[in-house]
Amino acid sequence: MTDSSENIRVDVIAALKKILPRPVAISGATHIVQDLGLDSLAIMNFMLEIEDRFDISIPLDRAADIATVDDLVLAIEALVKQEKA
């Protein structure tokens, strides 16, 4: 992954750690729902924060394909590039 991917990953992990009730080790392979046990409200709030932070809108059909932190990083990267084009 590129340097910008690593910066996005750092921001995503920081946002996740803010909403988790306890400290958890998070990596690119971490499954956002399965591994972190977030409920639907927490996921919605997290996604809204990510959209605000990166000034993007994640389409619902694309959100359904996001399982891991790395999936989200790749989606953010693509959407940011699309917004700049």
Secondary structure by P-SEA (a helix, b strand, c coil): ccaaaaaaaaaaaaaaaaaccbbbbbcccccccccccccaaaaaaaaaaaaaaacccccaaaaaacccaaaaaaaaaaaaaaaac
